[in-house]
Amino acid sequence: MASNVVPAAIPQTDPRAGYLAQRAAIDVAIARVLEGGSYILGREVEAFEAAFADFLGVAHAVGCANGTDAIELALRACGIGPGDVVFTVSHTAVATVAAIERAGATAVLVDVEPGTYTMAPHELSRALQMSLPGRPAAVLPVHIYGQPADLSALVEIARKHGLRLIEDCAQSHGALYRGRSAGCFGDIGCFSFYPTKNLGALGDGGIVVTNDASLATALREMREYGWRDRYVSARIGINSRLDPLQAAILEVKLKNLEADNARRQAIADRYDEGFAGPPLAVPARRAGASHVFHQYVVRLAERDALRDHLAAAGIGTGIHYPVPVHRQPAYSGRLACGPSGLGVTERAAPQILSLPIYPQLADEAVDRVVATIRDFFG
């Protein structure tokens, strides 16, 4: 007899499940902040900054309002602004380029590696040899999907050319490169705590990390109007303060980040095993690095058909990202790119698909995703 039971929908990500998994501790932390009476910066933010710095193995962490502000503050603290060129990628959230422009600098886009979708060092080297729309000042690689870029090569190039290295770590909380945390290799590392991130708030938030005490001082002043003494701006700044409610929540969730990342990696391993047969490309894994799978991104020419097939089965997917930054209406025709163009980026955009992945995703749900995709290929 046929069953009339409709399988439960599987979302692509589920931040509510992350809250429910730690609800008791999070609710205690929220109540503590509400009852404490201090609602701007303060000890909750300081405690989380210290805990996050210790987790990464870095000297200083400065909380801010979101990941976009984190990049803008990093650039400003490094003295980067009008007339300066920042090399980054087009295969990223638009926030990366938006932050460069908010700092007054000019973005020059270089292509990515075909397997990892992170900045290709050889393309950066080529871009540095061309005529540029300003003074080369910084390299801003994105550790996309949870995997570090080729940091050894990028650090070497940045040092050779006297450039600042600022890491966009918005998707790589807890990822390692040769035993060290992403965010610790450059002058500054920038993180987002958007709710779906590996370490996600229940709202917005960001943080900037560095081993340079002078940069940390500049960042702390710039995030609050440039104040050194209250109400007196020693430098030009903005208003970008991490909410103490979010800081308290993040400190709770930080305690489980390594376990959550391990679960993401186990889900990725299960996907890898299940997709040994079907003709779709699974995520590449960089030797010497740990991928924490903010997203599990497959690639195939029939992307849209597969997405429809999964949706019909109640399985959510995402596309990170459907339109490269340089092809978006606000940026089209006005961003410079490296001499090789952005062919790898443009070929990837119509073929990538993010499958369900979050720590609370059950093995049975993973297996259902695998079975549905295998069914698509017959």
C-alpha positions as CSV (number, residue, x, y, z in Angstrom):
1,M,0.0,0.0,0.0
2,A,1.5,3.4,-1.0
3,S,2.3,5.8,1.7
4,N,0.6,9.2,1.8
5,V,3.2,10.7,4.1
6,V,5.0,13.7,2.5
7,P,8.7,13.8,3.4
8,A,9.6,16.9,5.4
9,A,11.2,19.7,3.5
10,I,15.0,20.0,3.8
11,P,16.2,23.6,3.9
12,Q,19.5,24.6,2.4
13,T,20.4,26.2,5.7
14,D,18.6,26.5,9.0
15,P,19.9,29.1,11.5
16,R,16.8,28.5,13.7
17,A,18.0,24.9,14.3
18,G,21.3,26.3,15.5
19,Y,19.5,28.5,18.0
20,L,17.3,25.6,19.3
21,A,20.4,23.4,19.7
22,Q,21.8,25.8,22.3
23,R,18.6,27.5,23.3
24,A,19.0,27.2,27.1
25,A,22.5,28.7,27.2
26,I,21.6,31.4,24.6
27,D,18.5,32.5,26.5
28,V,20.5,32.8,29.7
29,A,23.1,34.9,28.0
30,I,20.3,37.2,26.5
31,A,18.7,37.6,29.9
32,R,22.0,38.5,31.4
33,V,22.5,41.3,28.9
34,L,19.0,42.6,29.2
35,E,19.2,42.6,33.0
36,G,22.7,44.2,33.0
37,G,21.6,47.5,31.7
38,S,24.6,48.1,29.4
39,Y,23.5,48.0,25.8
40,I,26.4,49.5,23.8
41,L,29.8,47.7,23.7
42,G,30.9,47.0,27.3
43,R,32.0,43.8,29.0
44,E,29.9,41.4,26.8
45,V,31.7,42.6,23.7
46,E,35.1,42.7,25.4
47,A,34.6,39.1,26.7
48,F,33.7,37.8,23.2
49,E,36.5,39.7,21.5
50,A,39.0,38.1,23.9
51,A,37.4,34.6,23.5
52,F,37.4,34.9,19.7
53,A,41.0,36.2,19.6
54,D,42.1,33.2,21.8
55,F,40.2,30.8,19.6
56,L,42.0,32.0,16.5
57,G,45.4,32.5,18.2
58,V,45.6,36.2,17.3
59,A,46.5,39.1,19.6
60,H,43.6,41.5,19.0
61,A,39.9,41.2,18.0
62,V,37.7,44.3,17.5
63,G,33.9,43.7,17.2
64,C,31.9,45.7,14.7
65,A,28.4,45.9,13.3
66,N,28.8,43.5,10.3
67,G,31.2,41.9,7.9
68,T,31.0,44.6,5.3
69,D,32.0,47.2,7.9
70,A,34.8,44.9,9.0
71,I,36.5,45.1,5.6
72,E,35.9,48.9,5.4
73,L,37.4,49.4,8.8
74,A,40.4,47.2,7.9
75,L,41.1,49.2,4.8
76,R,40.8,52.5,6.6
77,A,43.0,51.4,9.5
78,C,45.7,50.5,6.9
79,G,45.4,54.0,5.5
80,I,43.9,52.7,2.2
81,G,41.5,55.1,0.4
82,P,41.2,57.3,-2.6
83,G,43.9,56.7,-5.2
84,D,44.6,53.2,-3.9
85,V,44.0,49.9,-5.7
86,V,42.8,46.8,-3.8
87,F,43.0,43.4,-5.6
88,T,40.2,41.1,-5.0
89,V,37.9,38.6,-6.8
90,S,34.5,38.8,-8.5
91,H,33.4,35.4,-7.3
92,T,32.3,36.6,-3.9
93,A,29.4,38.3,-2.1
94,V,29.1,41.9,-3.3
95,A,29.9,43.1,0.2
96,T,33.7,42.6,-0.5
97,V,33.7,45.1,-3.4
98,A,31.1,47.4,-1.7
99,A,33.4,47.7,1.3
100,I,36.4,48.6,-0.9
101,E,34.4,51.4,-2.6
102,R,33.1,52.6,0.8
103,A,36.7,53.1,1.9
104,G,37.2,55.2,-1.2
105,A,39.6,52.7,-2.9
106,T,39.4,51.1,-6.3
107,A,38.8,47.4,-6.7
108,V,40.7,45.5,-9.4
109,L,39.4,42.0,-10.0
110,V,41.5,38.9,-10.6
111,D,40.3,35.5,-11.6
112,V,40.0,32.5,-9.3
113,E,41.3,28.9,-9.3
114,P,39.0,26.5,-11.1
115,G,38.8,24.0,-8.3
116,T,38.7,26.1,-5.1
117,Y,37.2,29.3,-6.5
118,T,39.7,31.3,-4.4
119,M,42.0,34.0,-5.8
120,A,44.5,32.6,-8.3
121,P,48.0,33.7,-7.2
122,H,49.4,33.7,-10.8
123,E,46.5,35.9,-11.9
124,L,47.4,38.3,-9.1
125,S,51.0,38.4,-10.3
126,R,49.9,39.2,-13.8
127,A,47.5,41.9,-12.6
128,L,50.4,43.6,-10.8
129,Q,52.2,44.0,-14.1
130,M,49.5,45.9,-15.9
131,S,48.6,49.5,-16.0
132,L,46.5,50.2,-12.9
133,P,43.9,52.8,-12.1
134,G,45.8,53.9,-9.0
135,R,48.6,52.9,-6.5
136,P,48.6,49.1,-5.7
137,A,47.9,49.0,-1.9
138,A,46.4,45.8,-0.8
139,V,45.4,42.2,-1.6
140,L,42.0,41.0,-0.4
141,P,41.5,37.3,-0.9
142,V,38.2,35.7,0.0
143,H,38.2,32.3,1.7
144,I,35.1,31.3,-0.2
145,Y,32.7,28.5,1.0
146,G,34.9,27.8,4.1
147,Q,38.3,27.0,2.4
148,P,41.4,29.2,2.8
149,A,42.9,30.6,-0.4
150,D,46.5,29.8,-1.3
151,L,47.9,31.9,1.6
152,S,51.5,31.0,1.2
153,A,51.7,32.2,-2.4
154,L,49.5,35.3,-1.7
155,V,51.6,36.3,1.3
156,E,54.8,36.0,-0.7
157,I,53.4,38.2,-3.5
158,A,52.0,40.8,-1.1
159,R,55.4,41.1,0.7
160,K,57.3,41.3,-2.6
161,H,55.2,44.2,-3.8
162,G,54.8,46.0,-0.4
163,L,51.1,45.4,-0.3
164,R,48.8,44.9,2.7
165,L,47.1,41.6,2.9
166,I,43.6,41.7,4.3
167,E,41.7,38.4,4.5
168,D,38.0,38.2,3.9
169,C,37.1,35.4,6.3
170,A,33.3,35.9,6.3
171,Q,32.8,32.2,5.4
172,S,35.8,30.5,7.1
173,H,35.4,30.6,10.8
174,G,37.7,28.0,12.2
175,A,39.3,27.0,8.9
176,L,43.0,26.2,9.1
177,Y,45.9,26.7,6.6
178,R,49.0,24.7,7.5
179,G,47.9,24.5,11.1
180,R,47.0,28.2,11.6
181,S,43.6,29.8,11.5
182,A,42.4,31.7,8.5
183,G,42.5,35.4,9.4
184,C,46.0,35.2,11.1
185,F,48.2,35.4,8.0
186,G,47.5,38.9,6.7
187,D,47.7,42.3,8.4
188,I,44.0,42.0,9.2
189,G,41.3,39.3,9.0
190,C,37.7,40.2,8.6
191,F,34.7,38.1,9.8
192,S,31.0,38.2,9.4
193,F,28.5,36.8,11.9
194,Y,25.5,36.8,9.6
195,P,23.0,34.2,11.0
196,T,23.9,31.5,8.5
197,K,27.6,31.6,9.0
198,N,29.5,28.8,10.7
199,L,29.6,31.1,13.7
200,G,26.4,33.0,13.3
201,A,24.6,35.6,15.4
202,L,20.9,36.0,15.8
203,G,21.1,39.2,13.9
204,D,24.1,41.0,12.3
205,G,27.7,41.3,13.5
206,G,31.3,41.3,12.5
207,I,34.8,41.4,13.8
208,V,38.3,42.4,12.7
209,V,41.4,40.6,14.0
210,T,45.1,41.5,13.9
211,N,48.4,40.9,15.6
212,D,49.4,44.5,15.1
213,A,48.7,46.6,18.2
214,S,48.7,49.9,16.4
215,L,46.2,48.6,13.9
216,A,44.0,47.3,16.7
217,T,44.0,50.8,18.3
218,A,43.1,52.4,15.0
219,L,40.2,49.9,14.5
220,R,38.8,50.4,18.0
221,E,38.8,54.2,17.5
222,M,37.4,54.1,14.0
223,R,34.5,51.8,14.8
224,E,33.2,54.5,17.2
225,Y,33.5,57.9,15.4
226,G,37.3,58.0,15.8
227,W,36.9,58.6,19.6
228,R,40.0,58.3,21.7
229,D,38.3,60.2,24.5
230,R,34.5,60.0,24.6
231,Y,32.8,62.6,22.3
232,V,36.2,63.7,21.0
233,S,37.2,62.3,17.6
234,A,41.0,61.9,17.2
235,R,40.5,60.6,13.7
236,I,37.7,60.2,11.2
237,G,35.6,57.2,12.0
238,I,32.2,55.6,11.6
239,N,29.5,54.1,13.9
240,S,30.0,50.3,13.7
241,R,29.7,48.7,17.1
242,L,29.0,45.0,17.8
243,D,25.8,44.7,19.7
244,P,26.4,43.2,23.2
245,L,23.3,40.9,22.8
246,Q,24.9,39.4,19.7
247,A,28.3,39.3,21.5
248,A,26.8,37.3,24.3
249,I,25.1,34.9,21.9
250,L,28.3,34.5,19.9
251,E,30.3,33.7,23.0
252,V,27.9,30.8,23.7
253,K,28.0,29.5,20.2
254,L,31.8,29.8,19.9
255,K,32.2,27.0,22.5
256,N,30.6,24.6,20.0
257,L,32.2,26.0,16.8
258,E,34.8,23.2,16.5
259,A,32.1,20.5,17.0
260,D,29.8,22.3,14.5
261,N,32.6,22.5,11.9
262,A,33.4,18.8,12.4
263,R,29.8,18.0,11.7
264,R,29.8,20.0,8.6
265,Q,32.9,18.1,7.5
266,A,31.3,14.8,8.2
267,I,28.3,15.8,6.1
268,A,30.6,16.8,3.3
269,D,32.4,13.4,3.5
270,R,29.0,11.7,3.3
271,Y,28.1,13.8,0.2
272,D,31.5,13.0,-1.4
273,E,31.0,9.3,-0.9
274,G,27.4,9.4,-2.3
275,F,28.5,11.3,-5.4
276,A,31.2,9.0,-6.4
277,G,29.1,7.9,-9.4
278,P,27.1,10.8,-10.7
279,P,28.8,13.1,-13.2
280,L,28.9,16.2,-11.0
281,A,32.0,17.9,-9.6
282,V,32.3,17.9,-5.8
283,P,34.2,20.5,-3.8
284,A,38.0,20.5,-4.2
285,R,40.0,20.3,-1.0
286,R,43.3,22.2,-0.8
287,A,46.2,20.2,0.5
288,G,47.5,21.5,3.9
289,A,44.2,23.2,4.6
290,S,41.0,22.3,6.5
291,H,37.7,23.2,4.7
292,V,34.9,24.0,7.2
293,F,32.2,23.8,4.5
294,H,30.2,27.0,5.1
295,Q,28.7,25.8,1.8
296,Y,28.9,22.4,0.0
297,V,29.1,23.5,-3.7
298,V,28.7,21.1,-6.6
299,R,29.1,22.0,-10.2
300,L,27.4,20.7,-13.3
301,A,26.1,22.0,-16.7
302,E,22.5,21.0,-15.9
303,R,22.5,23.1,-12.7
304,D,19.0,24.6,-13.1
305,A,17.4,21.4,-14.1
306,L,18.9,19.7,-11.0
307,R,17.8,22.5,-8.8
308,D,14.2,22.2,-10.1
309,H,14.4,18.4,-9.5
310,L,15.5,18.9,-5.9
311,A,12.9,21.6,-5.3
312,A,10.1,19.2,-6.5
313,A,11.4,16.8,-3.8
314,G,11.2,19.4,-1.1
315,I,15.0,19.9,-1.0
316,G,16.3,23.5,-0.8
317,T,19.4,24.7,-2.6
318,G,21.2,28.0,-3.0
319,I,23.5,29.6,-5.6
320,H,26.5,31.4,-4.1
321,Y,26.8,33.4,-6.3
322,P,24.5,33.6,-9.4
323,V,26.0,36.8,-10.9
324,P,29.7,37.7,-10.5
325,V,30.1,41.2,-9.1
326,H,31.5,42.7,-12.3
327,R,28.3,41.5,-14.2
328,Q,25.9,43.1,-11.7
329,P,24.1,46.3,-12.8
330,A,25.6,48.5,-10.2
331,Y,29.2,47.5,-11.2
332,S,29.0,46.4,-14.8
333,G,31.5,48.2,-17.1
334,R,33.3,50.2,-14.4
335,L,35.5,47.6,-12.6
336,A,38.9,46.8,-13.9
337,C,40.0,43.2,-14.1
338,G,43.3,41.4,-14.6
339,P,44.9,40.9,-18.0
340,S,43.6,37.3,-18.3
341,G,40.0,38.4,-17.8
342,L,37.6,36.5,-15.5
343,G,36.9,33.4,-17.6
344,V,37.0,30.9,-14.7
345,T,34.6,33.1,-12.7
346,E,32.2,33.5,-15.5
347,R,32.1,29.8,-16.5
348,A,31.5,28.8,-12.9
349,A,28.5,31.1,-12.2
350,P,25.9,29.3,-14.2
351,Q,27.0,25.8,-13.0
352,I,27.5,26.0,-9.2
353,L,24.9,24.8,-6.7
354,S,25.0,24.9,-2.9
355,L,23.4,21.8,-1.3
356,P,21.9,21.6,2.2
357,I,24.5,21.8,4.9
358,Y,24.3,22.9,8.5
359,P,25.4,21.1,11.8
360,Q,21.9,19.9,12.7
361,L,21.3,18.3,9.3
362,A,20.6,14.6,10.0
363,D,22.4,11.7,8.1
364,E,19.0,10.6,6.8
365,A,18.4,14.0,5.2
366,V,21.9,13.9,3.7
367,D,21.2,10.5,2.3
368,R,17.8,11.7,0.9
369,V,19.6,14.6,-0.9
370,V,22.1,12.1,-2.4
371,A,19.4,9.7,-3.5
372,T,17.4,12.4,-5.1
373,I,20.5,13.6,-7.1
374,R,21.4,10.1,-8.1
375,D,17.8,9.7,-9.3
376,F,18.2,12.9,-11.4
377,F,21.1,11.2,-13.3
378,G,19.1,8.0,-13.6
